[in-house]
Amino acid sequence: MVEIQKKFIGFSSAALFQILRDGQPRTKAELVDITGLSRSTIQLRIETLLELGLLAPVNDAVSTGGRPSAQVALNPTARVVAAVDFGATQASVAITDLTGVILARTSSKIIIADGPETCLGWMVRTIRSELAALHLKEADLISIGIGLPGPVEHSTGRPSNPPIMPGWDDFDVPGFVNHHLKATVLVDNDVNIMALGEQKFAWPDTENMVFLKASTGIGSGIISSGILQRGAEGIAGDIGHVQIARGHSVPCRCGNSGCLEAMAAGPALAQQLTLAGVNFKGKPIATLSDVVAATKAGELAAIQAVRQAGRDIGEVLTTCVSVLNPSVIAIGGSLALAGEHLLAGVREVVYSRSMPLATEHLTIAQSRAGLDAGIIGASVMAIEYALSIESVDAMAAALES
């Protein structure tokens, strides 16, 4: 008990709240046992959290005689967060409660190359519209999580030389948004938030996983020892620009040649099929959507192209398996909608080229969160901030002042 008491010296309301974030109702007596703090101190901390609305009473505790013991638990509706997922040609905005339940959602065709003011302006208007539809005030919005389809310096929220986002380089995304909405803004690469979303949705007990997005581009999000890995400059997992043997002379939009993305991303496959003269329903296969539709319809040339893309992706993932030793590789993005043909190519190479010990318990599966992975992950990122010790401490300080 002495060791427990030392651990919780100076234990604030925000620190106590971290114990209750899981939503499990607990009595004051249970919290006293967990922390070693006095009942009066626990009572004061709980009163602060109740006043903030972050906790709510739960009156169904099992009684051991006399009155039932009052319990408290996380109040999911105390605040809301906004989750935003920008892709190259579309975007989604959702309002969620503090457990990630989606309360409102809007998706629209938004071209990221139109620039930050246009895209973020649409986002701000959409968030305001959704809050109004839910009869919520802007003050109820505590944080906004945004995923962008390019490298991002997470600490500042500024994109860093994003190849498909003209006008976004070093743009102050949080600063722009805060001119309109007074909530904390967190920004990350879209594949990173998809990794968070996939883990939350489908693999909550998995601490080592790789999420691969195969779409207009190719990238991955890495979770190691339960922590999202961003790297020194925020580009950890940028496997789309790793050179593969088959593409040594093929130019990539990054300026190099032989990149995985130049051979296996959606536009590359569409171009390969177009040059080969392959038609689907009487028309050339010209887009990623065409590739997916043709593959699902059983068009042999499209199936072969997608299967080869899987092999190319597997070539790079084999190195990832050796370096990171994940227990799950989840494949998402629009190209993954082509189904098992992409996965079959990935598995064929990864399982044949990796060390047996590394693949003995390795699962390679299609994303279970699907196209919702980005929205779920953006919500996770925003909630993690909203319920952090720093955030709750700030709310408590504002309450006291």
DRENDRENGU-954953 format. One record per residue (C-alpha): z, y, x; residue in one letter. Coordinates in steps of 0.001 Angstrom, whole numbers, plus 500000, padded with zeros to 6 digits. Example, Ala and Ser with C-alpha at 12.3 -4.5 7.8 and 13.67 -1.06 7.14 Angstrom:
<sites>
+--------+--------+--------+------+
!      w !      v !      u ! code !
+--------+--------+--------+------+
! 507800 ! 495500 ! 512300 !    A !
! 507140 ! 498940 ! 513670 !    S !
+--------+--------+--------+------+
</sites>
This chain:
<sites>
+--------+--------+--------+------+
!      w !      v !      u ! code !
+--------+--------+--------+------+
! 500000 ! 500000 ! 500000 !    M !
! 500709 ! 502379 ! 502897 !    V !
! 497152 ! 501876 ! 504178 !    E !
! 495759 ! 502580 ! 500696 !    I !
! 497819 ! 505761 ! 500402 !    Q !
! 496576 ! 506998 ! 503789 !    K !
! 492995 ! 506367 ! 502647 !    K !
! 493452 ! 508558 ! 499578 !    F !
! 495404 ! 511467 ! 501075 !    I !
! 493941 ! 514718 ! 499728 !    G !
! 492146 ! 512730 ! 497046 !    F !
! 490302 ! 515217 ! 494844 !    S !
! 489122 ! 514868 ! 491258 !    S !
! 485618 ! 514341 ! 492639 !    A !
! 486810 ! 511499 ! 494868 !    A !
! 488583 ! 509847 ! 491956 !    L !
! 485415 ! 510178 ! 489916 !    F !
! 483526 ! 508051 ! 492470 !    Q !
! 485653 ! 505080 ! 491407 !    I !
! 484701 ! 505666 ! 487766 !    L !
! 480961 ! 506213 ! 488332 !    R !
! 480185 ! 502579 ! 487565 !    D !
! 481004 ! 503200 ! 483896 !    G !
! 483778 ! 500592 ! 483757 !    Q !
! 486724 ! 501834 ! 481656 !    P !
! 490003 ! 501988 ! 483543 !    R !
! 493574 ! 502917 ! 482653 !    T !
! 495662 ! 505402 ! 484576 !    K !
! 497830 ! 502506 ! 485761 !    A !
! 494762 ! 500775 ! 487194 !    E !
! 493757 ! 503955 ! 489007 !    L !
! 497268 ! 504282 ! 490415 !    V !
! 496998 ! 500729 ! 491756 !    D !
! 493563 ! 501362 ! 493263 !    I !
! 494436 ! 504636 ! 494982 !    T !
! 498166 ! 504408 ! 495611 !    G !
! 498513 ! 507942 ! 494213 !    L !
! 501265 ! 508938 ! 491829 !    S !
! 500724 ! 508757 ! 488085 !    R !
! 501153 ! 512540 ! 487789 !    S !
! 498450 ! 513165 ! 490413 !    T !
! 496079 ! 510773 ! 488645 !    I !
! 496829 ! 512536 ! 485365 !    Q !
! 495905 ! 515939 ! 486832 !    L !
! 492670 ! 514622 ! 488308 !    R !
! 491690 ! 512960 ! 485036 !    I !
! 492431 ! 516124 ! 483052 !    E !
! 490035 ! 518058 ! 485301 !    T !
! 487300 ! 515456 ! 484856 !    L !
! 487849 ! 515346 ! 481098 !    L !
! 487567 ! 519134 ! 480931 !    E !
! 484316 ! 518955 ! 482897 !    L !
! 483115 ! 516389 ! 480384 !    G !
! 482361 ! 513840 ! 483124 !    L !
! 484905 ! 511405 ! 481711 !    L !
! 485557 ! 510400 ! 478129 !    A !
! 488493 ! 508475 ! 476638 !    P !
! 487985 ! 504845 ! 475684 !    V !
! 490647 ! 503550 ! 473319 !    N !
! 490023 ! 499821 ! 473200 !    D !
! 492154 ! 498654 ! 476117 !    A !
! 493937 ! 495333 ! 475613 !    V !
! 497604 ! 495905 ! 474874 !    S !
! 500362 ! 493872 ! 476467 !    T !
! 502817 ! 495080 ! 473859 !    G !
! 503421 ! 498449 ! 472272 !    G !
! 500649 ! 501058 ! 472193 !    R !
! 497289 ! 500141 ! 473771 !    P !
! 496786 ! 501703 ! 477193 !    S !
! 494326 ! 504601 ! 477085 !    A !
! 491276 ! 504133 ! 479259 !    Q !
! 488761 ! 506606 ! 480649 !    V !
! 485167 ! 506047 ! 481711 !    A !
! 482035 ! 507910 ! 482759 !    L !
! 480570 ! 510050 ! 479983 !    N !
! 476791 ! 509515 ! 480391 !    P !
! 475928 ! 512512 ! 478215 !    T !
! 478028 ! 515031 ! 480141 !    A !
! 474937 ! 516431 ! 481859 !    R !
! 471276 ! 515509 ! 482159 !    V !
! 468844 ! 515311 ! 485057 !    V !
! 465079 ! 515739 ! 485207 !    A !
! 462927 ! 513101 ! 486899 !    A !
! 459406 ! 514064 ! 487999 !    V !
! 456721 ! 511791 ! 489429 !    D !
! 453564 ! 513470 ! 490732 !    F !
! 450556 ! 511348 ! 491620 !    G !
! 447158 ! 512435 ! 492856 !    A !
! 445735 ! 512880 ! 489358 !    T !
! 448617 ! 512531 ! 486925 !    Q !
! 452275 ! 513413 ! 486544 !    A !
! 455263 ! 512437 ! 484429 !    S !
! 458447 ! 514304 ! 483580 !    V !
! 461517 ! 512719 ! 482006 !    A !
! 464982 ! 513864 ! 481018 !    I !
! 467641 ! 511183 ! 481549 !    T !
! 471362 ! 510900 ! 481052 !    D !
! 473760 ! 510179 ! 483917 !    L !
! 473107 ! 506439 ! 483747 !    T !
! 469328 ! 506855 ! 483935 !    G !
! 468569 ! 506267 ! 480250 !    V !
! 465373 ! 508178 ! 479435 !    I !
! 465946 ! 510654 ! 476602 !    L !
! 462520 ! 512327 ! 476628 !    A !
! 459316 ! 511814 ! 478571 !    R !
! 455922 ! 513496 ! 478969 !    T !
! 452900 ! 512384 ! 480998 !    S !
! 449756 ! 514391 ! 481593 !    S !
! 446628 ! 514550 ! 483740 !    K !
! 447673 ! 516884 ! 486558 !    I !
! 445587 ! 517266 ! 489706 !    I !
! 447885 ! 517628 ! 492716 !    I !
! 445085 ! 519353 ! 494661 !    A !
! 445246 ! 522272 ! 492186 !    D !
! 448195 ! 523537 ! 494224 !    G !
! 451959 ! 523881 ! 493947 !    P !
! 452131 ! 526862 ! 491579 !    E !
! 449906 ! 525153 ! 489023 !    T !
! 451594 ! 521759 ! 489227 !    C !
! 455182 ! 522991 ! 489440 !    L !
! 454519 ! 525577 ! 486729 !    G !
! 453481 ! 522753 ! 484406 !    W !
! 456607 ! 520832 ! 485428 !    M !
! 458933 ! 523749 ! 484634 !    V !
! 457330 ! 524309 ! 481234 !    R !
! 457564 ! 520611 ! 480427 !    T !
! 461232 ! 520366 ! 481408 !    I !
! 462058 ! 523363 ! 479224 !    R !
! 460109 ! 521893 ! 476315 !    S !
! 461872 ! 518538 ! 476607 !    E !
! 465318 ! 520167 ! 476826 !    L !
! 464559 ! 522195 ! 473717 !    A !
! 463373 ! 519097 ! 471848 !    A !
! 466683 ! 517405 ! 472736 !    L !
! 468629 ! 520508 ! 471598 !    H !
! 469989 ! 520946 ! 475117 !    L !
! 470513 ! 524123 ! 477122 !    K !
! 469166 ! 524705 ! 480620 !    E !
! 472799 ! 524796 ! 481758 !    A !
! 473067 ! 521103 ! 480794 !    D !
! 470497 ! 520271 ! 483489 !    L !
! 472349 ! 519600 ! 486734 !    I !
! 469615 ! 518344 ! 489064 !    S !
! 465890 ! 517657 ! 489318 !    I !
! 464380 ! 514803 ! 491329 !    G !
! 460719 ! 515198 ! 492320 !    I !
! 458378 ! 512703 ! 493952 !    G !
! 455221 ! 513997 ! 495668 !    L !
! 452236 ! 511959 ! 496954 !    P !
! 452566 ! 512989 ! 500583 !    G !
! 455042 ! 513369 ! 503469 !    P !
! 458102 ! 515462 ! 502606 !    V !
! 460925 ! 516849 ! 504713 !    E !
! 463663 ! 515658 ! 502387 !    H !
! 466356 ! 517973 ! 503760 !    S !
! 464351 ! 521088 ! 502799 !    T !
! 462134 ! 519731 ! 500039 !    G !
! 459006 ! 521016 ! 501804 !    R !
! 455838 ! 518901 ! 502035 !    P !
! 454646 ! 518297 ! 505600 !    S !
! 450867 ! 518247 ! 506177 !    N !
! 450102 ! 516183 ! 503062 !    P !
! 446469 ! 514990 ! 503339 !    P !
! 445572 ! 515114 ! 499625 !    I !
! 447626 ! 518196 ! 498692 !    M !
! 445847 ! 521402 ! 499783 !    P !
! 448118 ! 524429 ! 499596 !    G !
! 451316 ! 522380 ! 499611 !    W !
! 452029 ! 522277 ! 503352 !    D !
! 455499 ! 523750 ! 504015 !    D !
! 455650 ! 525101 ! 500458 !    F !
! 459221 ! 525835 ! 499355 !    D !
! 459334 ! 523537 ! 496329 !    V !
! 463082 ! 523983 ! 495590 !    P !
! 462791 ! 527753 ! 496004 !    G !
! 459887 ! 527989 ! 493563 !    F !
! 461607 ! 525817 ! 490963 !    V !
! 464892 ! 527710 ! 491277 !    N !
! 463154 ! 530937 ! 490290 !    H !
! 462841 ! 529309 ! 486869 !    H !
! 465520 ! 526611 ! 486577 !    L !
! 468978 ! 526885 ! 488141 !    K !
! 469460 ! 523212 ! 488921 !    A !
! 469603 ! 521576 ! 492334 !    T !
! 466140 ! 520343 ! 493332 !    V !
! 465620 ! 517222 ! 495453 !    L !
! 462159 ! 516267 ! 496707 !    V !
! 460875 ! 513120 ! 498383 !    D !
! 457725 ! 511145 ! 499037 !    N !
! 456559 ! 509313 ! 495914 !    D !
! 456724 ! 505872 ! 497525 !    V !
! 460328 ! 506438 ! 498571 !    N !
! 461370 ! 507214 ! 495021 !    I !
! 459361 ! 504232 ! 493770 !    M !
! 461355 ! 502035 ! 496162 !    A !
! 464584 ! 503445 ! 494728 !    L !
! 463319 ! 502876 ! 491200 !    G !
! 462186 ! 499310 ! 491845 !    E !
! 465501 ! 498417 ! 493454 !    Q !
! 467502 ! 499966 ! 490601 !    K !
! 465369 ! 498340 ! 487901 !    F !
! 464756 ! 494868 ! 489286 !    A !
! 466654 ! 494138 ! 492504 !    W !
! 470062 ! 495899 ! 492296 !    P !
! 471749 ! 493375 ! 494588 !    D !
! 468980 ! 493402 ! 497219 !    T !
! 469857 ! 495430 ! 500299 !    E !
! 466722 ! 494818 ! 502365 !    N !
! 463377 ! 495343 ! 500686 !    M !
! 459975 ! 496938 ! 501117 !    V !
! 458146 ! 498553 ! 498234 !    F !
! 454412 ! 498859 ! 498816 !    L !
! 452272 ! 501189 ! 496726 !    K !
! 448558 ! 500387 ! 496663 !    A !
! 446600 ! 502988 ! 494774 !    S !
! 444476 ! 505987 ! 495836 !    T !
! 446410 ! 505662 ! 499102 !    G !
! 448681 ! 503011 ! 500582 !    I !
! 452271 ! 503560 ! 501623 !    G !
! 455642 ! 501878 ! 501571 !    S !
! 459273 ! 502665 ! 500937 !    G !
! 461874 ! 500891 ! 503063 !    I !
! 465399 ! 500048 ! 501984 !    I !
! 467488 ! 498608 ! 504807 !    S !
! 471157 ! 497652 ! 504484 !    S !
! 471075 ! 499273 ! 501044 !    G !
! 469928 ! 502664 ! 502354 !    I !
! 466522 ! 504286 ! 501884 !    L !
! 465016 ! 504881 ! 505332 !    Q !
! 463117 ! 508166 ! 505671 !    R !
! 462792 ! 508329 ! 509451 !    G !
! 463057 ! 511319 ! 511782 !    A !
! 460224 ! 513288 ! 510150 !    E !
! 460236 ! 511755 ! 506674 !    G !
! 457232 ! 509463 ! 507178 !    I !
! 458928 ! 506098 ! 507602 !    A !
! 456837 ! 503500 ! 505807 !    G !
! 453492 ! 505307 ! 506177 !    D !
! 451675 ! 502024 ! 506762 !    I !
! 448409 ! 503233 ! 505212 !    G !
! 447432 ! 504689 ! 508566 !    H !
! 448170 ! 501612 ! 510660 !    V !
! 444963 ! 500288 ! 512224 !    Q !
! 443760 ! 496849 ! 511160 !    I !
! 441370 ! 494600 ! 513077 !    A !
! 438684 ! 494435 ! 510388 !    R !
! 438253 ! 498200 ! 510105 !    G !
! 438076 ! 499332 ! 513729 !    H !
! 434940 ! 501477 ! 513195 !    S !
! 435614 ! 502749 ! 509646 !    V !
! 436601 ! 506443 ! 509527 !    P !
! 439735 ! 507471 ! 507633 !    C !
! 440498 ! 510809 ! 506002 !    R !
! 443393 ! 511221 ! 508456 !    C !
! 440857 ! 511644 ! 511287 !    G !
! 441367 ! 508251 ! 512885 !    N !
! 439397 ! 505090 ! 512232 !    S !
! 440288 ! 501591 ! 511148 !    G !
! 443253 ! 502596 ! 508985 !    C !
! 444490 ! 500161 ! 506344 !    L !
! 443951 ! 502825 ! 503672 !    E !
! 440294 ! 503257 ! 504670 !    A !
! 439699 ! 499567 ! 504031 !    M !
! 442062 ! 498506 ! 501245 !    A !
! 442950 ! 501510 ! 499045 !    A !
! 441344 ! 501922 ! 495627 !    G !
! 438622 ! 504433 ! 496601 !    P !
! 437630 ! 502291 ! 499594 !    A !
! 437207 ! 499227 ! 497386 !    L !
! 435185 ! 501186 ! 494828 !    A !
! 432933 ! 502487 ! 497591 !    Q !
! 432447 ! 499008 ! 499050 !    Q !
! 431459 ! 497591 ! 495658 !    L !
! 429163 ! 500531 ! 494899 !    T !
! 427350 ! 500129 ! 498228 !    L !
! 427003 ! 496420 ! 497505 !    A !
! 425276 ! 497274 ! 494235 !    G !
! 427920 ! 495639 ! 492070 !    V !
! 427860 ! 496717 ! 488411 !    N !
! 430418 ! 496269 ! 485682 !    F !
! 429356 ! 496584 ! 482057 !    K !
! 426023 ! 497949 ! 483227 !    G !
! 427491 ! 500717 ! 485376 !    K !
! 428346 ! 500986 ! 489096 !    P !
! 431978 ! 500391 ! 490054 !    I !
! 432844 ! 503942 ! 491070 !    A !
! 436610 ! 504370 ! 490644 !    T !
! 439889 ! 502547 ! 491192 !    L !
! 440150 ! 502033 ! 487426 !    S !
! 436726 ! 500364 ! 487503 !    D !
! 437873 ! 498046 ! 490281 !    V !
! 440961 ! 496995 ! 488316 !    V !
! 439043 ! 496539 ! 485062 !    A !
! 436308 ! 494489 ! 486745 !    A !
! 438862 ! 492295 ! 488515 !    T !
! 440808 ! 491618 ! 485326 !    K !
! 437529 ! 490806 ! 483558 !    A !
! 436712 ! 488145 ! 486150 !    G !
! 433931 ! 489934 ! 488067 !    E !
! 433658 ! 487750 ! 491181 !    L !
! 432705 ! 490493 ! 493655 !    A !
! 435642 ! 492658 ! 492503 !    A !
! 438031 ! 489715 ! 492746 !    I !
! 436865 ! 488994 ! 496283 !    Q !
! 437251 ! 492649 ! 497290 !    A !
! 440775 ! 492848 ! 495868 !    V !
! 441744 ! 489539 ! 497464 !    R !
! 440505 ! 490813 ! 500842 !    Q !
! 442451 ! 494055 ! 500333 !    A !
! 445527 ! 491876 ! 499875 !    G !
! 444795 ! 490107 ! 503157 !    R !
! 444393 ! 493454 ! 504923 !    D !
! 447678 ! 494699 ! 503485 !    I !
! 449296 ! 491411 ! 504454 !    G !
! 448179 ! 491928 ! 508063 !    E !
! 450301 ! 495074 ! 508276 !    V !
! 453161 ! 493675 ! 506197 !    L !
! 453454 ! 490751 ! 508601 !    T !
! 454607 ! 493194 ! 511255 !    T !
! 456992 ! 494794 ! 508761 !    C !
! 458485 ! 491364 ! 508033 !    V !
! 459109 ! 490771 ! 511733 !    S !
! 460607 ! 494229 ! 512306 !    V !
! 462588 ! 494726 ! 509082 !    L !
! 463264 ! 491178 ! 507848 !    N !
! 463267 ! 492115 ! 504135 !    P !
! 464214 ! 489626 ! 501434 !    S !
! 461857 ! 491243 ! 498892 !    V !
! 458425 ! 492832 ! 499148 !    I !
! 457470 ! 494429 ! 495829 !    A !
! 453833 ! 495447 ! 495337 !    I !
! 453206 ! 498364 ! 492983 !    G !
! 450734 ! 501144 ! 492319 !    G !
! 447533 ! 501181 ! 490270 !    S !
! 445745 ! 498578 ! 492394 !    L !
! 448569 ! 496107 ! 491740 !    A !
! 447507 ! 496164 ! 488084 !    L !
! 444597 ! 493954 ! 489185 !    A !
! 447174 ! 491170 ! 489058 !    G !
! 447666 ! 488055 ! 491148 !    E !
! 444484 ! 488442 ! 493197 !    H !
! 446011 ! 491214 ! 495332 !    L !
! 449303 ! 489351 ! 495673 !    L !
! 447526 ! 486131 ! 496596 !    A !
! 445837 ! 487853 ! 499530 !    G !
! 449119 ! 489389 ! 500710 !    V !
! 450992 ! 486082 ! 500475 !    R !
! 448205 ! 484170 ! 502197 !    E !
! 448521 ! 486259 ! 505359 !    V !
! 452243 ! 487052 ! 505396 !    V !
! 453387 ! 483477 ! 504855 !    Y !
! 450895 ! 482021 ! 507347 !    S !
! 451447 ! 484522 ! 510167 !    R !
! 455174 ! 485261 ! 509969 !    S !
! 457941 ! 483230 ! 511576 !    M !
! 459256 ! 480583 ! 509156 !    P !
! 462809 ! 481908 ! 509361 !    L !
! 461628 ! 485381 ! 508273 !    A !
! 459850 ! 484043 ! 505179 !    T !
! 462208 ! 481213 ! 504226 !    E !
! 463869 ! 483357 ! 501557 !    H !
! 461242 ! 486103 ! 501265 !    L !
! 459987 ! 487003 ! 497792 !    T !
! 456621 ! 488752 ! 497494 !    I !
! 456203 ! 489900 ! 493901 !    A !
! 454456 ! 492413 ! 491729 !    Q !
! 456584 ! 495445 ! 490921 !    S !
! 458723 ! 494759 ! 487871 !    R !
! 459256 ! 498441 ! 487185 !    A !
! 455493 ! 498955 ! 487278 !    G !
! 454238 ! 502476 ! 486737 !    L !
! 457778 ! 503532 ! 485729 !    D !
! 459117 ! 502987 ! 489260 !    A !
! 458575 ! 506618 ! 490262 !    G !
! 460322 ! 508108 ! 487237 !    I !
! 463231 ! 505689 ! 487560 !    I !
! 463552 ! 506453 ! 491272 !    G !
! 463396 ! 510221 ! 490787 !    A !
! 466183 ! 509857 ! 488231 !    S !
! 468234 ! 507752 ! 490662 !    V !
! 467824 ! 510409 ! 493360 !    M !
! 468849 ! 513201 ! 490988 !    A !
! 471822 ! 511266 ! 489590 !    I !
! 473079 ! 510347 ! 493057 !    E !
! 473320 ! 514053 ! 493803 !    Y !
! 474711 ! 515000 ! 490386 !    A !
! 477583 ! 512517 ! 490654 !    L !
! 478282 ! 512966 ! 494370 !    S !
! 481622 ! 514198 ! 495670 !    I !
! 480017 ! 517485 ! 496759 !    E !
! 478499 ! 518160 ! 493347 !    S !
! 481603 ! 517267 ! 491339 !    V !
! 483786 ! 519257 ! 493742 !    D !
! 481554 ! 522293 ! 493097 !    A !
! 481869 ! 521828 ! 489323 !    M !
! 485649 ! 521540 ! 489621 !    A !
! 485838 ! 524678 ! 491777 !    A !
! 483742 ! 526607 ! 489253 !    A !
! 486030 ! 525423 ! 486487 !    L !
! 489129 ! 526599 ! 488336 !    E !
! 487615 ! 530015 ! 489064 !    S !
+--------+--------+--------+------+
</sites>
